[in-house]
Amino acid sequence: MKIVDVSGFYSETGGGVASYVRQKLAAAARCGHEVVVIAPGARSHVEPRIGGRIVWVKSPPMPFDANYRVFVDAREAWRAIAAEAPDVIEGSSPWRGGWIAAKAPGAPQTVRSLVFHQDFIAGYPYTLLGGVMDRARIDRLFGAYWRYVRRLSARFDVTVTGGEWLAARLSQFGLNAPIAVPFGIETRQFAPERREQAVRREILAACGAPADARLLIAVGRLHPEKRHATLLEGFRTARARRPDLALAIIGDGPARASVARDAARTPGAALIGSIPDRDRLASVYASADLLVHGSGAETYGLVVAEAIQSGLPVVVPDAGGAADLASRGRARLYRTGEGRDCGLAILSLLDEIDSGAPATPSGPPPGDCEDHFTDLFALYQRLLTAKLSPPGAQAA
């Protein structure tokens, strides 16, 4: 089976989408499929990869974030898709890339899948307006957006989500055929056994903290929707009572300057930057004491799942994929966007840990990405088989 993924938010320096594409290519190679990613790039060229290839289409930079580019002229992307003659065309964003996938030439039996990687309303309107109105009212205010996404999803055979909670949310707004294919992580790479005292001491030193301090980490792209200001306010709240705390912020992105300024005026906090080495990152997770996370707009929550798999307790907002994952490990929820509540959640969870109380997860551990892709490819095969079957064959 050949799958063409029109990925408007794929970048070699990206976060969750880049990880997802890397995992999908590897899974395709294992399963005997081929994945071709059509992505906006600095120049038009093809890069072979194990499991398929990346077809870059020359495109201008995205405003405010030069790490990403944006499709403008669809014709080159359509030519690339037509040349591949895929069995499945995926649209991986609700914007230009999604429409390119929806309108791309293809045979009648071609399966089209809208993979819901981004919840725009949760990422932006909820972030900007959450302090003055509730989420239901914001959704009503942005009814035009939901009508727009319904029109887009109607052009696809299926809308794939990373969890049942998100499929239910999209059903509420009338998107076409939302089906949950639970996302996963590289579970064998992340484990408590990856803990290294040398790594821990190094990061604590970067925070200006002694070796016996409690190490909190925040991992993720530096972007407004990740709400680093909330995390830093929460850290300051917690540190006022617990001066033994340190916070390492790991990541990079367009909000780097503002996050760096806020971290610089927060004693015990430091911006470490990105850690592209996945083995090193696994050691950082396992060597910390707590993960704090700010985004209530995750469609899955890769960072939170990796932390839980590493045996790390987590403090996460009460919305989105992060909240959905919280039941799978030792966790505390706080009101999304409220820094003081985040700080109180940090203190509460540390007190529980210090008391020696056992962790009591109520949900299964995070799933493995191999299982996700096995299930995704099986879903596509079923849809393809149904389209190839003559009329009446299934009823017979």
C-alpha positions in Angstrom: 0.0 0.0 0.0 1.3 3.5 -0.9 0.4 6.4 1.3 0.9 10.0 0.4 0.9 12.3 3.4 0.4 16.0 2.5 2.0 17.4 5.6 1.7 21.2 5.8 3.4 21.3 9.2 6.3 19.0 8.6 9.7 20.5 9.3 13.0 18.8 10.1 13.2 21.2 13.1 9.6 20.6 14.1 8.2 18.9 17.2 5.3 16.4 17.4 4.5 16.2 13.7 8.2 15.6 12.8 8.4 12.8 15.3 5.1 11.3 14.0 6.4 11.3 10.4 9.7 9.7 11.4 7.8 7.0 13.2 5.4 6.5 10.3 8.2 6.0 7.8 9.9 3.4 10.1 6.6 1.6 10.6 5.9 1.5 6.8 9.3 -0.1 6.3 8.6 -2.8 8.8 5.1 -3.4 7.5 6.0 -3.5 3.8 4.2 -0.2 2.9 5.5 3.0 1.3 5.0 6.5 2.7 5.6 9.6 0.6 5.5 12.9 2.5 4.7 16.0 0.5 6.0 18.9 2.5 6.7 22.7 1.9 10.4 23.3 1.8 13.1 25.9 0.9 13.5 24.2 -2.5 11.9 21.5 -4.5 13.8 18.2 -4.2 13.3 14.6 -3.1 15.0 13.0 -0.1 14.9 9.1 0.1 14.1 7.7 3.5 13.8 4.2 4.9 10.1 3.5 4.4 9.6 6.0 1.6 10.7 9.6 0.9 10.1 13.3 1.5 9.1 15.3 -1.5 9.8 18.9 -0.8 7.8 21.6 -2.7 9.4 25.0 -2.8 7.3 27.3 -0.6 7.7 30.6 1.3 8.4 30.7 5.1 5.5 30.8 7.4 5.0 34.3 9.0 6.4 34.5 12.5 8.1 31.1 12.5 10.8 30.5 9.9 11.2 26.9 10.9 8.0 26.2 8.9 6.9 26.9 5.4 3.5 27.2 3.9 2.1 25.7 0.6 1.0 28.5 -1.8 0.7 27.1 -5.3 -1.0 23.6 -5.2 -0.1 22.6 -8.7 3.4 21.2 -7.9 2.1 19.3 -5.0 -0.7 17.9 -7.1 1.8 16.8 -9.8 3.8 15.0 -7.2 0.7 13.2 -5.8 -0.4 12.2 -9.3 3.1 10.8 -10.1 2.9 8.6 -7.0 -0.6 7.2 -7.8 -1.2 6.5 -4.1 -3.7 4.1 -2.6 -4.2 6.6 0.3 -4.0 10.4 0.4 -3.6 11.9 3.9 -4.3 15.5 4.7 -2.4 16.3 7.9 -3.6 19.8 8.6 -7.0 21.7 8.4 -5.4 24.5 6.3 -3.9 24.7 2.9 -2.3 21.2 3.1 -5.7 19.7 4.0 -7.4 21.2 0.9 -4.5 20.2 -1.3 -5.0 16.6 -0.2 -8.8 16.9 -0.5 -8.7 18.2 -4.1 -5.7 16.2 -5.3 -6.3 14.0 -8.4 -6.8 10.4 -7.7 -8.5 7.2 -8.8 -12.1 6.7 -7.6 -10.9 4.0 -5.2 -8.2 6.2 -3.6 -8.8 6.5 0.2 -8.6 10.0 1.6 -7.9 10.5 5.3 -7.9 13.7 7.3 -5.4 13.2 10.2 -6.4 15.6 13.0 -3.0 16.7 14.3 -4.0 20.3 15.3 -7.0 21.6 17.4 -6.9 25.2 16.3 -9.6 26.4 18.6 -8.0 24.9 21.7 -4.6 26.2 20.6 -5.5 29.8 19.9 -8.9 31.1 20.9 -8.9 29.0 24.1 -5.4 30.4 24.9 -6.3 34.0 24.1 -9.9 34.1 25.4 -10.0 31.5 28.1 -9.6 34.1 30.9 -12.8 35.9 29.9 -15.2 33.2 28.7 -15.7 29.5 29.0 -14.8 27.0 26.3 -18.4 26.3 25.2 -18.9 30.0 24.5 -15.6 30.2 22.6 -16.7 27.3 20.4 -20.0 29.0 19.7 -18.1 32.3 18.9 -16.0 30.4 16.4 -18.8 28.5 14.8 -17.6 29.6 11.4 -14.4 27.7 11.9 -16.2 24.5 12.8 -18.4 24.9 9.7 -15.2 25.4 7.6 -13.7 22.2 9.1 -16.9 20.2 8.5 -16.8 21.2 4.8 -13.2 20.0 4.6 -13.8 16.7 6.4 -16.7 16.0 4.1 -14.2 15.5 1.3 -12.4 12.7 3.2 -13.5 9.1 3.9 -12.3 9.3 7.5 -11.1 11.7 10.1 -8.4 10.1 12.2 -7.8 11.2 15.8 -5.3 10.1 18.4 -7.8 9.3 21.1 -11.4 8.5 21.8 -11.9 11.8 23.6 -10.9 13.8 20.5 -13.1 11.7 18.2 -16.0 12.5 20.6 -15.2 16.2 20.5 -15.1 16.2 16.6 -18.4 14.3 16.5 -19.9 17.0 18.6 -19.1 19.5 15.8 -20.3 17.3 13.0 -17.0 16.3 11.3 -17.2 13.4 8.9 -16.5 9.9 10.3 -14.1 10.6 13.2 -12.3 7.4 14.2 -9.9 7.1 17.0 -6.6 5.3 16.2 -4.8 5.9 19.5 -1.4 7.4 19.1 1.6 6.0 20.9 5.3 6.6 21.7 8.5 4.6 21.3 7.9 2.8 24.6 11.2 0.9 24.5 13.2 4.1 24.4 11.7 5.7 27.5 12.0 4.0 30.9 12.9 4.8 34.6 16.1 2.8 34.1 17.4 5.6 31.8 18.1 7.7 35.0 21.6 9.1 35.2 22.9 11.0 38.1 25.5 12.8 35.9 22.7 14.1 33.6 20.7 15.2 36.6 23.6 17.1 38.2 24.4 18.8 34.9 20.9 20.1 34.4 20.5 21.2 38.0 23.8 23.1 37.6 22.4 24.9 34.5 19.5 26.0 36.7 22.0 27.3 39.3 20.7 24.7 41.8 22.6 22.3 44.1 22.8 18.6 43.4 20.1 17.8 46.1 17.5 20.1 44.6 14.2 18.8 43.2 14.3 18.9 39.4 11.2 19.9 37.4 11.3 19.9 33.6 9.1 21.4 30.9 9.6 19.9 27.5 8.1 21.2 24.3 8.2 23.7 21.5 8.5 27.3 22.7 5.2 28.6 21.3 2.3 30.6 22.9 0.0 27.6 22.9 2.4 25.8 25.2 1.8 28.5 27.9 5.3 28.7 29.3 4.3 31.8 31.2 1.8 29.8 33.1 4.4 27.2 34.0 6.9 29.8 35.2 4.2 31.5 37.3 3.3 28.1 38.7 7.0 27.4 39.4 7.4 30.7 41.2 4.3 29.9 43.3 5.6 26.5 44.3 9.2 27.7 44.9 7.9 30.3 47.4 7.1 27.4 49.7 9.7 25.0 48.4 13.0 26.8 47.7 14.7 23.5 46.8 13.0 23.5 43.4 14.6 24.0 40.0 13.0 24.2 36.6 14.7 23.3 33.3 12.8 24.4 30.2 13.7 22.2 27.2 12.8 23.2 23.7 13.0 25.9 21.1 10.6 27.9 18.9 9.3 31.3 18.0 8.6 32.3 21.6 12.2 31.7 22.7 13.0 35.4 23.4 10.0 35.9 25.7 10.5 32.6 27.5 14.2 33.3 28.0 13.4 36.7 29.5 10.8 35.2 31.9 13.1 32.3 32.9 16.0 34.8 33.4 14.1 36.7 36.1 12.9 33.5 37.8 15.4 32.2 40.3 16.0 28.5 39.9 14.7 28.4 36.3 16.8 28.0 33.1 16.1 27.7 29.4 18.2 24.7 28.3 17.2 24.7 24.6 16.3 21.7 22.4 17.6 18.2 22.9 17.4 16.5 19.5 19.2 13.4 20.7 16.3 11.1 21.7 18.5 8.9 23.9 19.7 12.0 25.8 16.1 13.2 26.1 15.1 9.8 27.5 17.8 10.2 30.2 16.6 13.7 31.0 13.1 12.5 31.6 14.1 9.6 33.8 16.6 11.8 35.8 14.0 14.5 36.7 11.5 14.5 39.6 8.4 16.0 37.8 7.2 17.1 34.4 5.1 20.3 34.2 3.2 20.9 31.1 1.2 24.0 29.9 -0.7 23.2 26.7 -4.4 22.4 27.0 -4.5 22.0 23.2 -2.7 18.7 22.7 -4.4 16.3 20.3 -2.4 13.6 21.9 0.4 14.8 24.2 3.6 13.1 23.1 5.8 14.8 25.8 3.4 13.8 28.6 3.2 10.2 27.4 7.0 10.0 27.2 7.3 11.4 30.7 4.8 8.9 32.1 6.6 6.0 30.4 9.8 7.3 32.0 8.3 6.9 35.4 8.0 10.7 35.8 5.0 12.2 37.7 3.3 14.9 35.7 1.4 18.2 36.4 -0.8 19.0 33.4 -3.7 21.2 32.5 -7.3 19.9 32.7 -8.0 20.0 28.9 -6.9 18.2 25.8 -4.7 15.2 25.3 -2.5 16.0 28.3 -5.5 15.7 30.6 -6.6 12.5 28.8 -3.1 10.9 29.5 -3.0 12.0 33.2 -4.8 8.8 34.4 -2.0 6.7 33.1 0.6 7.8 35.7 1.0 9.7 38.9 -0.5 13.1 38.0 -2.2 16.3 39.1 -4.5 18.4 37.0 -4.7 22.2 37.3 -7.1 24.7 35.7 -5.7 25.4 32.2 -3.9 28.7 32.0 -3.9 29.4 35.7 -0.4 29.7 37.0 -1.2 29.8 40.7 -3.3 26.7 40.4 -0.4 25.0 38.5 1.9 25.9 41.5 -0.5 24.4 44.0 -0.7 21.3 41.9 3.1 21.0 41.9 3.1 21.3 45.7 0.3 18.8 46.1 2.0 16.2 44.0 5.4 16.7 45.6 3.8 16.3 49.0 2.2 13.1 47.9 5.5 11.7 46.6 7.3 12.7 49.8 4.7 11.0 51.9 5.6 7.7 50.3 2.1 7.1 49.0 2.1 4.7 46.0 1.1 5.8 42.5 -2.3 4.6 41.6 -2.8 5.0 37.8 -6.4 4.4 36.8 -5.6 3.9 33.1 -3.3 1.7 31.0 0.3 2.9 30.3 0.8 4.9 27.1 0.6 2.8 23.9 3.4 2.1 21.5 3.6 3.9 18.2 4.1 0.6 16.4 0.6 -0.5 17.5 -0.8 2.9 16.3 0.6 2.5 12.9 -0.3 -1.2 12.6 -3.9 -0.2 13.4 -3.8 2.8 11.1 -2.5 0.8 8.1 -5.2 -1.8 8.8 -7.9 0.8 8.8 -6.7 2.1 5.5 -6.6 -1.4 4.1 -10.2 -2.0 5.2 -11.3 1.3 3.5 -9.4 0.5 0.4 -10.8 -3.1 0.2 -14.3 -1.7 0.6 -13.8 0.7 -2.3 -12.3 -2.0 -4.5 -15.2 -4.4 -3.8 -17.9 -4.6 -6.5 -21.3 -3.2 -5.4 -23.2 -5.6 -3.3 -20.2 -7.8 -2.6 -20.0 -7.1 1.1 -23.8 -7.6 1.6 -23.5 -10.9 -0.1 
